[in-house]
Amino acid sequence: MNSPKKHRLNTLFLCGLFSLTPMSYAQDPMQITTKSTQSTSFNMLSAYTHQQYQIDIYFPPSSNLPSEGYHVLYLLDGNAVIESAKTLTNILTTSSKSSANTTPVALVSIGYISTKNGFNTVQRALDYTPTPNTQQYARPPTVFGGAQLFSKFIEKELQPRIEHEYFINTQAQAIYGHSLGGLFVLNLLSQKNHLFNRFIAASPSIWFNQYETINKPFKLKSNQMLMITFGSNEGAGPSGDTVHHAKEMRDKLFSTLKNTDNTWTYIQPGDQHIMSLYSTLPKAILLTSCNSLVACHEQLDPQ
């Protein structure tokens, strides 16, 4: 991320800039105006993953542009969550509902061209996972281990475009992922924590590679925040582990974070694994919207 600044679209400059990059654009960039909902969608071919992604951009209605730019939430599994996220950001963060401690949240949904029931299970398995250290997970045609290239797509291709074309606060960028997407978020925090300020992992697949993720240090800076959620009724995932041991490892992960002021952990009552994708989303939007750590505690801590 760059230093805080306002990004306004300069059409001539951007045309020249992006003609030099290995991206394919489906339409002209959108200029943000006030008092109306703004949304656009385009396909984007990555030179790193060699995959095409469906990108949906959404700005909620607001009577005035935020002085430092919109806060922005990047959504993995975008096809499955973008419509719910639009409704929630309208309700939770627009100017008529928010306070001086919050800023409206723009959405950047990263989805796939081809999905079934909102998911591309083969492509997400590749994009969201590190290199596997065992053949245990091999289930053709599913292949794992593409997270490094996918993170480069975000860092080198998608994020620069969003930062140049839209009026966002580069110091208030969040990323949200569920299951394998949650695993990706935690690994991104360990390896490339400069890309975002706020990290939200819903039911992360910490079982992958024998729970190696929970032994990695989460390098949170003073201006960064982390949220991790699990459902109380989750199983052990496809790892072959027992439910009892999976919950022990979840508790171990939470215990490493219990004395940190910029971390939120939740066990969501009654939630099964897929339910956590949607029940965590309101909290993810609230964490993205708040203007300070104090404001986030006011939004998210039990009253």
N, C-alpha and C positions, 0 to 999 in steps of 0.2 A: 504493500500500500504506500501511497505517497503521502506527503504532508497534507493537512487539511486544506481544502480549497474548493471552490465552486466550479463545477464542470458545466459549461454551456456549449451548445452545439455550434460549431463553425463549419458550415457545409463544405466550403471550398477546401479548407484545411483537411477535413476528415476524408474527403474523396481522394486527395493526394496521399494522405497517410495510409489509408487502408488498401489502396491499389497496390501497395508494396508488400502486403501480408498475405499468407496462404489461407485466406478465408473466402467463403462464398456467402454473399448477402442476398436475402430474398426481397428486401424492400428498403426504401429510404429510411433513415433514422427518424425517430419521433422527437418532436420538440415538446417539452413539458409546459403546459399552460395551467392556469388556476381554475378552480370552480368546476372542473369536469374530470370524470374518470378518464384515464389514458391507458391504453393497452396496445401492444403490438406483438407480432409473432414472426419469427424468421428461422430458417434452417442454417446451420453453421457447420461446415466441414473442417475438421481438425487435421492439421498437418502432423500432429503427434500421434493420435490414436487411429487416424485414417477412418474415423467414423463420423457420421453426420448426426447432429443433435438438433432437436426442436427446442428453441429458446423462446419462452414467453416472458414478456416484460409487462409489469402492471404497476401503475401509480394510482393510489386512491384519490378520491375527490378531496380537495383542500381549498379553503377560501384564500389562502396565501401560501406562497412558496416558503418552505422553511429557510431561515436565514443562512444556515450552514449546509443546506442540501438535505434531501431525504435520507433517512436511514434505509439500508437495503438488506434484504434477506434472500440469500441464494438457497434454492430448494432442490435437493436431489430427488430422484423419482418424481420429477416435475409433473408428468402426465397424471399421476395419481392424486396429487395434492393441490394443484394450482387453483382449482375452482373453490375448494374449501378455504384455501389461504386468502383468496380475494375477498370472500365474504367476511372472514375474521379480521383482516386488516382494515376493512371499511368500518366494522363495528368498534374495534378496539383502539385504532390509532388515528382516525380522522380528527380534524380540528374541533368538531363539535363534541367529540367524546373524550378527547385527551386533555391533559393539563399542561402547565408550563414545564413539567418535568419529562414530557415525552415529545417525540417527533413522529409524524406519519411515516409509515414503512412502505417502501417500494419492494416489489417482488421480482426476482430473476429466477425463473423456473428452467431447470436443465432436464429436458426429457428426451425421448427417442422418437424416431419417425414411425417405427412399427412397435405396437404394444398389444398386449392382451390383458384386459381388465385393468388397464392403467400401468402395466409393468412390462418391461422387456427383460425377462429373467436371465437370459443368456448374456446380454450386453452389460447389464448392471453387475453381474457376478465378475466379469472381467474388469470393468472400470473401477469398482469400489474396493478391490482386494489387493493386498501385497502378494509378493511371490510366495506360493505355498511351500512349506517345508516338509510336506508329506504327500503321497499319492492318495491319501485317505479320502480326499474330497473330489477326486476325479469322477465326473459324471458327464461323459460326452452327450451333447455337444458343448456343455458348459466348460469354460476354461477360466482359470483364475490368474491373478498376478499383474493386472494392467493399471494399478492405482498410480504408479509413478508417472505414466504417460498421461493419464486422465488429469492428474494434478497440474501437469504442464499445460494442458489445454485450458484449464481455468486460469492459471497464472499468466500465461504468455499470450493467450488469444481472447478468451471471453472477458476476463476482468478488465483488461486495458480498453476494450471496446465500450464496456458499460461505463467506465470511469470517464472516458472522453465524450461520450454522446449524451449522457444523462446528468441531471443536476442532483448529485448524491454527495453525501458526506463520506469521504474515504476513510475517516476514522470511526465510522459506525457501520461496519459491514459484518454480517453474520452469515453462517452456513448451517444448514439443517439437513440431517440425514437419519434414516431409519434402518435398522437391521444391518445389512452389509454397508449401507450408506452411513449408519452411525459409526461403524468400524472405520470407514474412510475418514470421517470427521475427527475421530480420536487420533488416528495416525497422522492426519494433516497437522493437528495441534502439536504432535511430537516432532514432526519433521519440517514443517513449513508454517510455523505459527505467525509469520509476518503477513500472511495473506488476509487474515480476518482478525477482527477484534472480539467476536463472540462466536462460540462454538456450541452447537446443540446436537446431542446424540441421543436419539430415541431407540431404546432397546438395542444397543449396539451388539454386534455379533462378536463378543469378546472371546468366544470359544475358538475362533479361527487361529490356526497355528498354535494350538495348545495354550491359549490364554496369554500369548506373549505381549499383547497390547497393555495389559494391566501392570506389567513390569517396566514399561517405558515411562520416563519422566514426562509429565505434562508441564511444558515450559510456559506457564502463564505469566505475562507481563502485568504490570500494575494497572494498565488500562484495558485488560482483556478479561473475559468472563467465560465460564463453562457451565453447561447444564447437561446432566445425564439422567435419563428416566428409564425405568423398567416397569412392566406390568407385573402385578402380584401373581397372576395365573399363567405365567410363561413357562414353556417347556425348556428343554436343554438344547434345542436346535438340532441340526443334522450331524452333530459331532459324535454321537454315540455316547455322550456323557450322561450321567444321571442328573435328574432334576435337583436333587439335594446338593450335589457338588457344584452344579451350575450356580445355584443360589449362594453357596459359600464363596465362590469366586466373585460374584456380583457384590457381595458384602465386603470382600477384601478390597475391591476397587473403591467402593464408597468410603471405606475406612481411611484410605490414603488421602482423601479429600476433605475429611470432616472438619479440619481446623483451618480451612482456607475461606477467606471472606468473599472471594469473587467466584464461588462455585455453588451451584444448586443441584441437589440430588433428590430424586423422587421415586418412591415405589407407588405406582398408581393402582388403587384398589380395584380388583375385579378385571383388570385388563389382561387380555391375551396378547400374543406378540403383535399381530397385525393391528389390533386396536390402538396400540401405543403410537402408531404413526399419526393418528388423527387426534388422540387425546393430548399429545404433547404439543401439537401445533399452536394452540392459543398461547401457551407459555413461551414458546419460541418467538412468537410475534411480540409479546410483551417485553421479553428480554432484549429484542432488537430495538424496540421503540424508546426505551428509557434513555435519558440524557446523561446519566451518571450512575456510579455504583450505588450511591445512596438512593437514588430514584428507583433503581432496579430492586433493591431490597424492599422499598415501599410497595412496589408493584407485586412482588412475588413471595415475600415472606408471610407466614401465617399471621393474621391480625389478632 
